[in-house]
Each structure stands twice: as C-alpha cells, then as structure tokens.
Amino acid sequence: MTTTLGPDSDLSQIFELAQQLRVDSVRASTSAGSGHPTSSLSAADLMAVLMARHLRYDWDTPDNRAGDHLIFSKGHASPLLYAMFKAAGVVDDDELMTTYRRFGHRLQGHPTPVLPWVDLATGSLGQGIAYSVGIALACRDLSKVDSRVWVLCGDSEMTEGSVWEALDKAGRHRLGNFTAIIDVNRLGQSGPTELEWDTQAYARRVEAFGCRALVVDGHDLDAVDKALTTAADSDDTPTVVVARTVKGRGVSEVADKNGWHGKPLPEDMAERAVAELGGRRDLRVRGPQPPQAQAAPVPAAVDIEPPRFDVGDSVATRVAFGKALAAVGARPDVVALDAEVGNSTHAEDFQKAHPERYFQTYIAEQQMIASAVGMAVCGYRPYATTFAAFLTRAHDFIRMAAVSQITMALCGTHSGVEIGADGPSQMGVEDLAMMRAVLGSTVLYPSDATSSAALTVAMADLDGISYLRTTRGAYPVLYDADETFPVGGSKTLRHGAQDQVTLVGAGVTLHECLAAADRLAEDGIAARVVDLYSVKPVDTDTLTRAARETGNLVVAEDHHPEGGIGEAVLSALNSAGAHAAVAHLAVRDLPGSGTTAELLDAAGISATHIADAARTLLG
C-alpha cells in the first residue's frame, strides 16, 4: 500500500521518507555499479524535510513560474535526487533501478535538464550555488514572483572561489528568497575536507559575506525543519543552513569511513544496508504547492532600431556593440550583465537605457556567467560582457552552460595584441579557441561598426551560446547601414577574375588585409579579400571557391594559431575536399607593451607581413 506524505506529515513519517531515500540511493547505485551513495546518505534527512514541508513545487507542472527551485550543487548526489523524484511519483522504481547511469537514458550520473524537474546541469562543483543566485535574482527582480531557491551544497565544494563570489552577491543583493544548505559530512573524495566538522568556521565565513548562518545537526529532523522555516521567513537576508552530517549515515559499515566516496556498495553489503535501514518502502510525497500557475506574459513584438554608422567614419566595434545592445533592450526579455568594465565594453549603454534589467557583478566573471545562466533558466535572454581575456576565467561555467543547453550571448572586448600598451595580461588571444570548442556555440568577429551592430542584434535570436569578439581601437566603417550579415556568412570586399591569392581576416586583421591588397596591387598582384566575420559556423562555400579560383590563401588573425580562424579555415577546406596553398599568420610569441601598429607588426600579422606571405606563396 502506498502512503502519501504532505506538509502536515509528522516527523516520524518524514524519518521514514528519509530512510526510503537512503534505501533507494543504495539500491540504484549498486544496480548501476557506480555512483555516490554515501554522499546521498548524509543529505537524506535534509532533503526529506525540505521535500515534505518546505519545497513549494508541483511535480506535475515543473514549468510553473511560481514554483520553488531546487538545485543540487553537489550533483554527484544524484542517487538522492532521483530517489526524491521516485518519492514524488515522477520516476518509477523500474526506471530508477534499470536506467540509472546507463547509456541512452535520462537518469545520468549527474543531473541534466533532460529531466523536466532539473533546471540546469550540475556536477562541476561550486557552480550550482552560483546559478542559484542568478535564479533568485531573476525570480525577485525580473519575474516578480514569490519563488524560493533552495540549493544543496557539499562541504568539499566550499573551497571553490565561485562559492564565495555567489554568497557575496547573495548578501549584496539581500536575496531573502535564497537558501543554501551545506551538507557538512566531513569526508571528501580522498580524505577529510579542509574544515571537517568545524561548522562554526563555515558560519563565520558565511556571515562575513552578509548572509545568515543557521548551524544545525543535519540528522535532527526537528532542528532542520525549524531552520528551513526560519530561512523561508526572511524577506531580505539570504540564509545558509550549515548542517553537520555523517557521510554514509544509516549504514554502519560505511558511516564516517574514508575510502567510500564515489563507490557503490557491493551487492551483499547493499542487502545488509537495506535491511539496516528498515527495508524498502513505497512512500509518496506531495509537499506544499506553489500558487496557481500563471501563463508567462507574452511580450508584444517590438521593432529594434540598431544604430547606423556612416562609411568611412572611425568607430570601435565595442562602441557599436554597446549602442546595439541598448537598442536590443527594447525587447523586455533581454538583460545585460557587467563585470565592472561597462565603461570600456560599452555595456553601460544598456544600463542608461534599461537600468532595471542591468546587473553589475563587479570583478566576478564566474558569477557573471552563472547569473546569466540562472536568468536564462527563468526565460530571459542575457548578454554578459567583459574583456575577452577575462572570460577565460569563467570557461568552466560556459562549458557547463552548454551542457545545460542554455541560450545566452557573450561579448569579449579588447581582444588580441591590438589593444596596445596594456600588455599580455589584458590581451585575449585564446578566446576564439575557447568559444569554438563549446558545444553548439556561435562565434562572431565583426570588423566594423555596422557588422558589429548587426551581429549584436542577431544574437538575440540565436539558440545556444553565442560569442561576439570586439576590438578596442576605432577603425573605418566598411559597410552601408543596410548591409546584412547572416550568421555563417562572410563578405568578399575585393575580388576579380584575375585574383591570384585570397587574404582572409576578421576584426583588425581584415583592415590589415585590405592594406596588404593595396600594396600587392602596386606590384601587379590581384588579391581577393574575405571578411570572415562568422568564425563558427564558417562560410565553407566562399572559402572553397577562393581556394579553387585563386589557389592560395593567407589567413591572418590576432589570436594564437591554435583553435582560431586559421584552424577554422583549414578545417572547412578539408571537410569540403578543397586544396590550396595556405599561409597562416597568428600571434606565435609572447607579446609585450607597445602601440597597436608595433604589436601587430611584431606578431607578424600586419599588412607588411600579409603582403610578404602572399608574395612567398606566389613564388
């Protein structure tokens, strides 16, 4: 007989639920032959209380915007999460026991949004808590709904800097709708954690970031219930429940014993564990329900009027990006995030036009991306901007956003050696490789203000993660305001029937290619010039045509040779079976400070070097 627990269930019933979660965590991981049962056992009491009495969630309508959010930052405790799904009645025992961690099934080793009750992928530790801050901000400040965000964290991940970026922003924004629960079970993957059971040390750190710390025995159901009640009563103070637990709780053979992290119990031990936990149960849970679901407002179609620039005027592509971003803000679903460089990236143009949808994360690039991901979960279209060099710090968040199938737009400014005297620490010369490697990404690199504005607008309708690379310096506008720039396309600025070589560039190197073509023309050499503004997807047709008609290609990029434009071109030619002699000019040595002209020449990507490379190809 199935018993259903509700918000009024007494603690003895909740204890039985916790034991069921433990039993099913053991069974599922043993059946799969892999998993993290001991990490699940320690948090079972915490999740049983939360699920039965505090999580306002309708399991039948997971897209209800008024419902709470539950994030497992310690995503390796997936046996516990999936056991909760079984208790909610949305996953049955057969699925839990026969598909967990198996190929082609949705109960993966770490949770992903292939499950409708999972907002985003977790498992790279220190990220779930950061995403939760973004979701809490979106719920309170954008959607204006009374949703709470609950996030379960492991104690090992509390050494990640991103955790404290998250708590800093939770405290600064006074996110009373945010509660983190730290499962302090003392043992990590290879031994004791940094602080072990020093819950007061966790509390002091939490409070230093403007959050309220509630220290509890994580196996005292009444204490846990009171702490979660207190957390939910807050209007303007984020809460962190610091729960002292025992890893492997309830199973005497593994409880508080090192060496069991990430290891399933052998079948004979699992049988003894299930018996020790009181055997299998078939409880169902229907906790507190959220308010009646309301349909998300459908914004009226708006006309976006991108900025216009006159051919020949000198305008930086980052300036055009800022103006276009402000124009895109006419769409009510567009939000912008900055990492305290908005006056340089020109993201502040959006702030001036739409301050209610502009979020300052300060110098916390990981949290900027995490907040963007959280806002995307809630249905918004985030644009997150900083210097191209500093996005590398947040690469793992970008990678995991792709795993979550998030849609967001990123802009990296001040790219390449072109930035000049600031030196190599500020030069983004790895970003194209980083962003091209992201699953399903779009990578765009405009060469003038008109294309920069058009591509900024285009990103608002692209699925997945899109990246716009912009430059610091001002360069002549090349295109009329009505020119179009389809993603996956390119522009051929110089061409003729007698072309002997094709010069391929983007951003600053396109202007160098144009100058090189002029020099070659003086020598009687006809050069085709291609603006490869779409780096991924790349315009394979134009490149193969150039290879066939000119036989020689010079690719110049303000980026390291690995993973950038040159490799995109070579890959496209190879996939099409096209053949050409190719010279690849890129930043191959460590740059220093200097003027733009000095640095481009020293890197071998100036007009002089491009023209010389073309002459060499032609013999």
C-alpha positions in Angstrom: 0.0 0.0 0.0 1.3 3.4 -1.0 1.2 6.2 1.7 1.3 9.8 0.6 3.0 12.4 2.8 2.0 16.0 2.8 3.1 19.2 4.5 1.4 18.2 7.7 3.2 14.9 8.0 4.7 14.3 11.4 8.4 13.8 11.9 8.1 10.1 12.3 6.7 9.9 8.8 9.5 12.2 7.5 12.0 9.9 9.1 10.5 7.0 7.1 10.8 9.1 4.0 14.5 9.8 4.7 15.1 6.1 5.2 13.4 5.4 1.9 15.6 8.0 0.1 18.6 6.2 1.6 17.4 2.8 0.6 16.7 3.8 -2.9 20.1 5.6 -3.2 21.9 2.5 -2.2 19.8 0.2 -4.5 20.1 2.5 -7.6 23.9 2.9 -7.3 24.5 -0.8 -6.6 22.4 -1.7 -9.5 24.3 0.7 -11.8 27.7 -0.5 -10.4 28.7 3.2 -9.9 27.6 6.3 -8.2 27.9 8.2 -4.9 25.6 6.5 -2.3 27.5 7.7 0.8 27.2 11.4 -0.3 23.5 10.8 -0.8 23.0 9.1 2.6 24.4 12.1 4.5 21.9 14.6 3.0 18.8 12.4 3.0 17.3 13.8 6.2 17.8 17.4 4.9 16.1 16.6 1.7 13.2 14.7 3.3 12.3 17.6 5.5 12.7 20.1 2.6 10.7 18.0 0.2 7.8 17.2 2.5 7.4 20.5 4.3 9.1 23.4 2.5 9.6 23.0 -1.2 6.6 24.6 -2.9 6.6 22.6 -6.1 4.0 21.0 -8.3 5.8 17.9 -9.7 3.1 17.7 -12.4 3.8 21.2 -13.7 7.5 21.8 -13.4 7.3 24.8 -15.6 5.1 26.7 -13.2 6.9 30.0 -12.8 5.6 30.5 -9.3 7.2 27.3 -8.0 10.3 27.0 -6.0 13.6 25.9 -7.5 15.8 23.1 -6.1 19.4 22.9 -7.3 21.8 20.1 -6.4 25.2 21.9 -6.4 26.6 18.6 -5.2 25.4 17.0 -8.4 27.2 13.7 -7.6 24.5 13.0 -5.0 22.2 12.2 -8.0 21.1 8.9 -6.4 19.4 11.0 -3.7 17.9 13.4 -6.2 16.5 10.6 -8.3 15.2 8.9 -5.2 13.3 12.1 -4.4 11.9 12.0 -7.9 10.7 8.5 -7.2 9.1 9.6 -4.0 7.4 12.4 -5.9 5.9 9.8 -8.2 7.5 11.2 -11.4 10.1 8.4 -11.7 9.1 4.8 -11.1 11.2 2.1 -9.4 11.9 0.3 -12.6 13.4 3.3 -14.2 15.5 4.1 -11.1 16.8 0.5 -10.9 17.4 -0.3 -14.6 18.4 3.0 -16.3 20.4 5.0 -13.7 23.8 5.8 -15.3 23.0 3.6 -18.3 23.7 4.7 -21.9 20.8 6.4 -23.7 18.7 7.1 -20.6 17.8 10.3 -18.7 18.9 9.4 -15.2 22.5 10.4 -15.9 25.4 10.2 -13.5 25.0 13.9 -12.7 21.6 15.6 -13.3 20.9 17.5 -16.5 17.8 19.3 -17.8 16.9 16.3 -19.9 14.7 15.8 -16.8 11.9 18.4 -16.6 12.5 18.8 -12.8 16.1 19.8 -13.3 16.8 23.4 -14.1 20.4 23.0 -15.2 23.3 20.7 -15.2 25.5 20.5 -12.1 28.4 18.4 -11.1 31.3 20.7 -11.7 31.5 21.7 -8.0 31.0 25.3 -6.9 28.6 26.1 -9.7 25.1 25.2 -8.6 25.2 27.7 -5.8 26.3 30.4 -8.2 23.5 29.6 -10.6 21.0 29.7 -7.7 21.9 33.3 -7.1 21.1 34.2 -10.7 17.8 32.3 -10.5 16.9 34.1 -7.2 17.7 37.5 -8.8 15.6 36.7 -11.8 12.6 35.5 -9.7 12.6 38.5 -7.5 13.8 41.4 -9.7 12.7 40.3 -13.2 9.7 37.9 -12.9 8.4 39.4 -9.7 7.3 36.0 -8.4 7.4 34.8 -4.8 9.6 31.8 -5.5 12.3 30.5 -3.3 15.6 28.9 -4.5 17.0 26.1 -2.4 20.5 24.7 -3.2 22.2 21.7 -1.7 25.9 22.1 -1.4 28.7 19.7 -0.4 31.3 20.7 2.1 34.2 19.9 -0.3 33.0 22.5 -2.8 33.1 25.2 -0.2 36.7 25.7 -1.0 35.8 26.9 -4.5 36.2 30.6 -5.0 33.0 30.7 -7.1 31.0 29.7 -3.9 32.1 32.8 -2.2 31.5 35.0 -5.2 28.0 33.6 -5.1 27.5 34.3 -1.4 29.0 37.8 -1.8 26.4 38.6 -4.4 23.6 37.0 -2.5 24.5 39.1 0.5 24.9 42.3 -1.5 21.5 41.9 -3.2 19.9 40.8 0.0 18.3 37.8 -1.6 15.9 36.7 1.1 14.5 34.1 -1.4 17.8 32.3 -1.5 18.7 29.4 0.9 21.9 27.3 0.6 22.1 24.0 2.6 25.7 22.8 3.2 25.9 19.1 3.8 29.0 19.1 6.2 29.7 15.4 6.2 33.5 15.8 6.9 34.8 13.5 4.2 35.7 14.4 0.7 36.9 12.3 -2.3 40.3 11.4 -0.9 40.1 12.2 2.8 38.9 14.7 5.3 37.7 18.1 4.0 39.5 21.3 4.8 37.4 22.2 7.7 36.0 18.8 8.6 33.2 19.3 11.1 34.1 22.9 12.1 30.6 24.2 11.5 31.4 27.5 13.3 34.2 28.3 10.8 31.7 27.8 8.0 29.2 30.1 9.8 31.8 32.9 10.3 32.7 32.8 6.7 29.1 32.9 5.6 28.2 35.8 7.9 31.2 37.7 6.6 29.5 37.8 3.2 26.3 39.3 4.5 24.3 36.0 4.8 22.6 34.5 7.8 24.1 31.2 9.1 22.0 28.6 10.8 24.1 25.8 12.3 22.1 22.5 12.9 22.5 18.8 13.4 21.6 17.7 9.9 20.1 14.5 11.2 17.9 16.2 13.8 14.7 16.4 11.8 13.0 18.9 14.1 16.1 21.2 14.1 16.3 21.0 10.3 12.6 21.8 10.0 12.9 24.9 12.2 16.0 26.1 10.3 14.2 25.8 7.0 11.2 27.5 8.4 13.4 30.4 9.6 15.1 30.6 6.2 11.7 30.8 4.4 10.5 33.6 6.7 13.2 36.0 5.5 12.4 38.9 3.2 15.8 40.4 2.7 18.5 38.1 4.2 19.9 35.1 2.3 20.3 32.1 4.5 22.9 29.3 4.7 22.0 26.3 6.7 25.2 24.7 7.9 24.2 21.1 8.6 26.6 18.7 10.4 26.1 15.3 9.0 27.7 11.9 8.7 28.8 10.6 5.4 27.1 7.2 4.9 24.6 7.8 7.6 22.4 4.9 8.5 24.8 2.2 7.1 27.2 1.2 9.8 29.7 -0.5 7.5 30.5 2.8 5.7 29.3 5.6 8.0 32.1 8.2 8.6 34.6 5.8 7.0 37.1 7.2 4.5 37.5 5.5 1.1 33.9 5.1 0.1 33.4 8.3 -1.9 32.1 7.5 -5.4 31.9 3.8 -4.7 28.7 1.8 -4.9 28.1 -0.8 -2.2 28.7 -4.4 -3.3 25.5 -6.4 -3.6 25.9 -8.3 -0.4 26.7 -5.1 1.5 23.8 -3.4 -0.2 21.5 -6.1 1.0 22.7 -5.6 4.6 22.4 -1.8 4.3 18.8 -2.0 3.1 17.9 -4.3 6.0 19.7 -2.0 8.4 17.7 1.0 7.0 14.5 -0.8 7.7 13.9 -2.3 4.2 12.1 -0.9 1.1 9.2 1.5 1.4 6.8 3.0 -1.1 6.0 6.4 0.3 4.8 9.2 -2.0 5.3 12.9 -1.2 3.1 15.9 -2.1 4.6 18.8 -0.3 3.4 22.4 -0.2 2.0 23.6 -3.5 3.0 26.8 -5.2 0.4 29.4 -6.2 -1.7 28.7 -9.2 0.4 28.7 -12.3 0.1 31.9 -14.4 0.9 32.0 -18.0 4.1 33.9 -18.7 3.2 37.3 -20.3 3.8 37.3 -24.0 5.7 40.5 -24.8 4.4 42.4 -27.7 6.6 42.4 -30.8 9.0 45.3 -30.8 10.9 47.0 -33.6 14.6 47.1 -32.9 16.3 50.1 -34.4 20.0 49.3 -34.5 22.4 52.3 -34.6 23.6 53.5 -38.0 27.1 54.5 -39.0 28.5 56.3 -42.0 31.0 54.6 -44.2 34.5 55.9 -43.6 33.9 57.1 -40.0 36.2 55.6 -37.5 34.2 53.7 -34.8 35.3 50.9 -32.5 33.3 47.7 -32.7 32.9 47.7 -28.9 31.3 51.1 -29.2 28.9 49.8 -31.8 28.2 46.7 -29.6 27.1 49.0 -26.7 24.8 51.1 -28.8 23.3 48.0 -30.4 22.9 46.3 -27.0 20.9 49.3 -25.8 18.7 49.0 -28.9 18.1 45.3 -28.4 17.0 46.1 -24.8 13.7 47.2 -26.4 12.9 43.5 -26.0 11.7 43.0 -22.4 13.3 39.6 -22.2 16.8 40.9 -22.8 19.0 41.5 -19.7 22.6 42.7 -19.5 25.4 41.7 -17.1 28.7 43.5 -16.5 31.9 42.7 -14.6 32.8 46.3 -13.7 34.1 47.2 -17.1 31.0 48.6 -18.7 32.5 51.9 -19.4 35.2 50.1 -21.5 33.0 47.5 -23.1 30.1 50.0 -23.5 27.7 47.6 -21.9 26.9 50.7 -19.7 24.9 52.0 -22.7 22.3 49.3 -21.8 22.3 50.5 -18.2 21.5 54.0 -19.2 18.6 52.8 -21.3 17.3 49.9 -19.2 18.6 50.2 -15.7 16.0 47.8 -14.2 17.5 44.9 -16.4 21.2 45.7 -15.9 23.1 43.7 -13.3 26.5 44.6 -12.0 28.5 41.6 -10.8 31.8 43.6 -10.3 35.0 41.7 -10.9 33.5 38.3 -10.6 33.4 36.8 -14.0 32.4 33.4 -12.8 29.4 34.8 -11.0 28.5 37.0 -14.0 28.2 33.9 -16.2 26.4 32.0 -13.5 23.9 34.8 -13.0 23.3 34.9 -16.8 22.7 31.1 -16.8 20.2 31.5 -13.9 18.4 34.2 -15.7 18.3 32.1 -18.9 16.7 29.3 -16.9 13.9 31.8 -16.0 13.2 32.6 -19.6 15.4 35.7 -20.1 17.9 36.4 -22.8 21.1 37.5 -21.1 24.1 39.4 -22.6 27.2 39.1 -20.5 30.2 41.3 -21.3 33.8 41.7 -20.2 37.3 41.8 -21.7 37.9 38.7 -23.9 40.9 37.8 -21.7 38.8 37.6 -18.6 36.2 35.3 -20.0 38.8 32.5 -19.8 38.4 32.6 -16.0 34.7 31.6 -16.5 35.3 28.9 -19.1 34.0 26.1 -17.0 30.8 27.9 -16.4 30.4 28.5 -20.1 31.2 24.8 -20.7 28.5 23.7 -18.2 26.0 26.2 -19.6 26.3 24.3 -22.9 25.7 21.0 -21.1 22.5 22.7 -19.7 21.6 23.8 -23.2 21.4 27.4 -22.1 20.8 30.2 -24.6 22.9 33.3 -23.8 25.0 35.9 -25.6 28.6 36.8 -24.6 30.8 39.6 -25.7 34.5 39.7 -25.2 36.1 43.1 -25.9 39.7 44.3 -26.0 40.8 41.2 -27.9 44.2 40.5 -29.3 47.5 42.3 -29.3 45.6 45.2 -31.0 44.8 46.6 -27.5 48.4 48.0 -27.3 50.2 49.2 -24.3 48.3 47.3 -21.6 50.4 44.2 -22.3 49.8 40.5 -22.5 47.7 40.1 -19.3 44.9 42.0 -20.9 45.1 40.5 -24.4 42.5 38.0 -25.3 44.4 35.7 -27.7 42.9 32.4 -26.6 39.2 33.3 -26.7 38.3 32.1 -30.2 39.7 28.6 -29.5 37.8 28.6 -26.1 34.5 29.6 -27.6 34.8 27.5 -30.8 35.2 24.4 -28.6 32.0 25.0 -26.7 29.3 22.6 -27.9 26.8 24.2 -30.2 28.3 27.7 -29.9 28.2 30.5 -32.4 31.4 32.6 -32.7 31.3 36.0 -34.5 34.1 38.6 -35.1 33.0 41.8 -36.7 35.4 44.1 -38.5 33.5 47.3 -38.4 30.7 49.1 -36.5 27.9 48.2 -39.0 28.6 44.5 -38.8 29.2 44.7 -35.0 25.7 46.3 -34.5 24.0 43.8 -36.9 25.6 40.8 -35.2 24.7 42.0 -31.7 21.1 42.2 -32.8 21.3 38.8 -34.4 22.5 37.1 -31.2 19.1 37.9 -29.6 17.6 35.2 -31.8 20.3 32.6 -31.8 19.9 29.4 -29.8 22.7 28.2 -27.6 25.8 30.2 -26.6 26.9 32.9 -28.9 30.1 34.9 -28.7 30.9 38.3 -30.2 34.6 39.3 -30.3 35.2 43.0 -30.5 38.3 45.2 -30.7 39.4 48.2 -28.7 40.5 50.6 -31.4 38.4 52.6 -33.8 38.6 51.5 -37.5 36.8 52.8 -40.6 33.2 51.7 -41.2 33.3 49.5 -44.3 29.6 48.7 -44.8 26.4 50.7 -45.5 23.9 50.6 -42.7 21.5 48.4 -44.6 24.0 45.7 -45.3 23.0 42.3 -43.9 25.3 39.8 -42.1 23.8 36.3 -41.9 25.4 34.0 -39.3 27.5 31.6 -41.2 28.3 34.0 -44.0 31.2 36.2 -44.9 31.9 39.3 -47.1 34.2 39.4 -50.1 35.4 43.0 -50.2 37.9 42.7 -53.1 37.6 40.2 -56.0 38.2 39.9 -59.7 38.7 37.3 -62.4 42.5 37.6 -62.2 42.8 37.0 -58.4 46.0 35.1 -57.6 45.7 35.0 -53.8 42.9 35.3 -51.2 43.6 37.3 -48.0 41.3 36.1 -45.1 40.9 38.3 -42.0 38.5 39.3 -39.3 38.4 42.2 -36.9 41.6 44.2 -37.0 43.3 41.9 -39.5 40.7 42.5 -42.1 41.8 46.1 -42.2 45.4 44.9 -42.5 44.4 42.6 -45.3 42.8 45.5 -47.2 46.0 47.5 -46.8 48.1 44.5 -47.9 45.9 44.1 -51.0 46.6 47.7 -52.0 50.3 47.0 -51.7 50.1 43.8 -53.8 48.1 45.7 -56.4 51.1 48.1 -56.8 53.1 45.0 -57.7 50.6 43.9 -60.2 49.2 41.1 -57.9 45.4 40.8 -57.7 44.3 39.8 -54.2 40.9 38.8 -53.1 39.9 39.9 -49.6 37.4 38.0 -47.4 35.9 39.3 -44.2 35.3 36.1 -42.2 33.0 37.7 -39.6 31.4 34.4 -38.8 34.1 32.1 -37.4 31.6 29.4 -36.3 29.8 28.4 -38.4 32.2 29.4 -41.1 31.4 30.1 -44.7 32.8 27.0 -46.3 31.4 27.8 -49.7 33.2 31.1 -50.0 36.5 29.6 -48.8 36.3 26.6 -51.1 35.5 28.9 -54.0 38.5 31.1 -53.2 40.7 28.0 -52.9 39.6 26.8 -56.3 39.8 30.1 -58.1 43.0 31.6 -56.5 44.8 28.5 -55.3 46.5 30.5 -52.5 45.2 31.7 -49.1 46.8 33.9 -46.5 44.9 33.8 -43.2 45.8 36.4 -40.6 44.4 36.5 -37.1 45.0 38.4 -33.9 45.0 35.2 -31.9 47.2 32.3 -31.1 47.4 29.9 -34.0 45.7 27.0 -32.1 42.0 26.9 -32.4 41.3 30.2 -34.1 40.4 31.5 -37.5 43.3 29.6 -39.3 42.2 26.3 -38.0 38.6 27.1 -38.8 39.6 27.8 -42.4 41.7 24.7 -42.7 39.0 22.5 -41.2 36.4 23.9 -43.7 38.7 23.3 -46.7 39.5 19.8 -45.5 35.8 18.9 -44.9 35.0 20.2 -48.4 37.9 18.3 -50.0 39.3 21.7 -51.3 43.0 22.2 -51.8 45.1 25.4 -51.7 48.4 26.6 -50.5 47.8 28.3 -47.1 49.9 30.7 -45.1 48.7 31.1 -41.5 49.8 34.2 -39.7 49.0 34.4 -36.0 50.3 35.5 -32.6 53.0 32.9 -32.0 55.2 34.7 -29.4 54.6 36.4 -26.1 53.7 40.0 -26.8 54.6 43.0 -24.7 53.5 46.6 -24.5 53.6 48.9 -27.4 51.4 50.7 -29.9 48.9 48.8 -32.0 51.0 49.1 -35.1 54.1 48.0 -33.3 52.4 44.9 -31.8 50.7 43.9 -35.0 53.9 44.0 -36.9 55.9 42.3 -34.1 53.3 39.5 -34.1 53.7 39.1 -37.9 50.0 39.9 -38.7 50.4 43.5 -40.1 49.8 44.5 -43.7 53.5 44.2 -44.4 53.7 40.6 -43.3 50.4 39.7 -45.0 51.7 41.0 -48.3 55.0 39.2 -47.9 53.2 36.0 -47.1 51.2 36.4 -50.3 54.3 37.0 -52.4 56.0 33.9 -50.9 53.0 31.7 -51.8 53.2 33.1 -55.4 56.9 32.3 -55.6 
